[in-house]
Amino acid sequence: MINRIDVSNESLIDTKATSSKGNQLKWLVGGKWYKADHMGYEGLCEVVISRLLEKSNVKDFVRYQPVMIVFDSKEYTGCYSDNFRAKNESIVTLEHLSKQWLANSFAKELLQYEEPKDKIRHTAEFIEKVTKLENVGAYLTAMLELDAFFLNEDRHTNNIAFILNDDTGEYRYCPYFDFGLSLLADTAEDYPIGEDVYQLIGKICAKPFDRDFDTQLDAAEELFGTQVKLSFTRADIDAALNEVAAYYPADIIERARDILYAQRKKYQYLFVFTGAKK
């Protein structure tokens, strides 16, 4: 069964700063965020990744559902999730914090450091100083581990964020979210369907501390240790993809499956299994 919602009479939310690849259509309706696919199959990524994170030690992440979105007589594949912030809370990005406290873009701030390890250390120290949050290094490391595993190319400094209580001035961590531009989801520009998956993987550039996923991942783990433990099997990958199979063509489903199988093999050290089935 395919879920559908008509948002033609709802207000679009401005999201120009949240992605390096255009302005994805988003709506907040009845306490739920709806996001339409913009570059390819972002909704598939959000749903599948959230399902796989259910089989991990990551507890605070956004859970997505697949949906068809009708807007201005057009139909879009996409996803939706619960709104994870209260009425008295705001999302504050790392870029916003930097401009507020340093009067400078944090992307430019990082240019003063050459080594990824120094960039990550500086970022963690800055966030802890201005937000008073603890264990920021571990939070960032887990984020980089997930980005490397799922090939998320969109972790720029406007896509690292925290939640501010507008009444008390206290911060809390955002749940892990915004994995839409993962798994070669951008079929419109950079990763067309039909091209060799493994060659395309080699084209992806990471953010924000280095262009190589493993370089920034290794630097973070050297500073703060390994944080993420995954336990999903190939059968779990298949089950997650089956959930979105009615929304996307078979070639997209198979491409996502190939990528996830390959990443699972590459990052075996992130996995822990409690039973015999692997």
N, C-alpha and C positions, 0 to 999 in steps of 0.2 A: 504493500500500500504506500502510495506517495503522498506526503504531506504537502499542502499548498496554503499560501496566505496571500491575500491581495492587500498591498500596502499603497495603492494608488492615491488614497486620501490621507496618507501619513506624511509627516515632515521628514525630509532627508536630513541626515546628520553630516555636518562638514567634517571630512576626515583627511584633508589635504596633507597634514603633517605626519600622519601615522604610517605611511608607506612610501618607499622610494620609487614605487612603480604605479603612480597615478592615484586617482581618488575613487576608492571602492565605494559602491553604494551601500549605505547602512541606514537602518531605522531602529528606533527604540519604541516598541509597541507593547503595552501591557506588561511592563517589567522585563521584557526580553529583547535582546539585541538580534536583529536580522541582518545578515551580510550576503550580498549578491556576488557571485563569481565575476571577476573583472578581467583577469589575465588568462584564466584557464579553468583549473579545478581546485581553487582555494578551499571551497566548502568540503570537498572530499578530504583534503589534508587535515582540516580542523577536526572533523568527525573521527577519522581513523586514528589520528594521533592521540586524541583524548581517550579513545577506547583502549589504546595500547598503554597509555599512562596509568590506566586502572590496574594494570599488572606491573607495578613498579613501587618504589618507596617514595615517589613523589605524591604527596597528598593534596597539595593546594594547587589545583589547575582547573581551568575552565572546561566544562563538559559541553560538547556541541551535539546538535541533532541535525540531520539533513532536511532540506525543505526546498520546494519550488516557490519562487517569489514572483508574483505578478505585480508589475509596476508600469503604468502608462501603456497598457495594452501589450507589453512585452513580458515574456516569461524568462526567469533566470534560475539556474541552479544556485544553491547557496546553503547556508546553515544558520542556526540560531542557538542562543545560549541565554541563561538567566543573567540578569544584570547583577554583577558582583559587588557593586558599591551602593551604600545607603544614600538617602537624600541629602544628608549633611556631609557627604564625602566627595572629594574631587580626585581625579587622576592627575598626577604631576610627573612629567617626564624628566629624565636625566638632563635633557637639553634645556628644559625650563628651569630646573634647579641651577644649572650652570649660569644661565643668563641672569638669574636673580642674585646669585651669590658671588659670581666671578665676573659679571658683566661681559661674558664671552661665550661663544659657542663651545660646547664640550668637545665636539668633533675637532675644533681648532685647538682646544686645550690639549688634546692627546697628541698633537703634532710635535710637542716639545719633547716627547719621549720616543726613542728609537725601538726599544725592545718591548715586545708584547707583555712580558712579565711586569715591566715598569708601568705600562699603561693600565694594566689590570689592578695592580697594587694601588696606584694613584686613584683610580675610579672607586675602588672599595673604600679607601680612606676618606675621600671626599663625600661619598654618600653617607657614611657613618657619621661624619662630622656634622652635616647639615640636617640629617633626618633623625639622628640618635638611635637608629636601628642597629641591632647586633647581628654578627655573623653575615655581613654583606658579602664577604668573599665567598662563602659557601653558596649563597644564593646565586651569585654571578656564575660560579663554576658550574652549578647544576644547569643553569640556563645555557651555557656554552656547550656542555655535554649533550643536551637535548638538541641544540641547534646543529651540532656536528652530526649527530646520529640521523636526524630527520632532514638534513641539508637545508636548513632555513637560511635563506640568503638575505633576510630583511631585518636583521637585528641592529639597526642604526640607533643613534643616541636619542631619537624620538620614540623608539620602540623598546626602551627600558624605562619602566615607570613604577611609581609608588602611589599609595592611596593616602591622601591627607584628610584628616577629620577637621572640617572647617570650623567646628566649635571649639575644639581643644588644642588644635595645632599639632596633634600627634600624628605620626606616620605609621603605616603598616605596609607589609609587602603586598604587591599585586600577586594574585595567583598567576601561574605560568599560562600565557595565552598568546594569540597572534602567531600561529604557525602556518598561516595560509599560504605563504610563498615558500613552501617546502616541497620536497619530493618532485622537483622539476615542474611545479604547477604552472609556471608561466609558459603556456603553449602559444601565446599570441606573438611573443617577440623572441625570447632567447632559447626556448627549448621545444621546438615544434614536434608534434607527434610524427612518428615515422623515422626519426633519426636515431642513431645508436645511443642507447641509454648511457653506456659507460663513457663514451666520448663526451656526452653532455655533462655528466657529473664532473668531469675534469675541467669544465668551463666555469663552474660556479665559484663565485667569490664570496668569502665570509665577511662578516662585520662584527664588531667595530674595531677590534684590536689588531687584526691581521687579515689579509686576504685569504689565508689558508685556514680551514677549520681546525686541522690538527695542531697547527702551530700555536694558535691561541688557546686551544683546549689543553695542550701539554703544559703551557705556561701557567694556566689557572690551576691545574691539578698539582703542579709542583709547588705552588704557593699555598693551596688550601686543601689539597687531597681530593680523591675521587668522591663524588657526592651521590650520583645517580646509580641505582641498582634496578635493572629491568628483569622481568621474568616471563615475558610473553613468548609463546611458541609460534612456529609457522602456522599452526592451526588457528591461533588467536589472530594472526595477521589476516588469514583467509576469512575468518568470521567478521572482522571489522570491515573488510572490503565488501563482503556480501551485503552488509547493511546499507551500503551506498550504491550497490550495483544497479538498482533501478533508476538511478539519477544520472549515471554517467555511461558513456560508451564502453564496450568491452576492451578496446585497445588502451584506454586510460586506466581501467582497473588493472589490466595486466602489467602496464608500465609501473604503476605504483607498487604492485606485488613484487616485481623484479627488483625494484630499488630497495624495498624493505627487507627482502631476503638477503640482498647483497650487504646492506648496512648491518644487519644482524650478524652476518658472518665476520665482517670487518671489526666490529666493536664487541667481540665476545667477552672482553674483560669487564664490560658493564653489566653482564648478565649473571644472575644467581638463580638456581633452581632448587626448590625444596623437594621435588619428587623426581622420578626417573624419566618422565616424559619431557623431551626437549625439542 
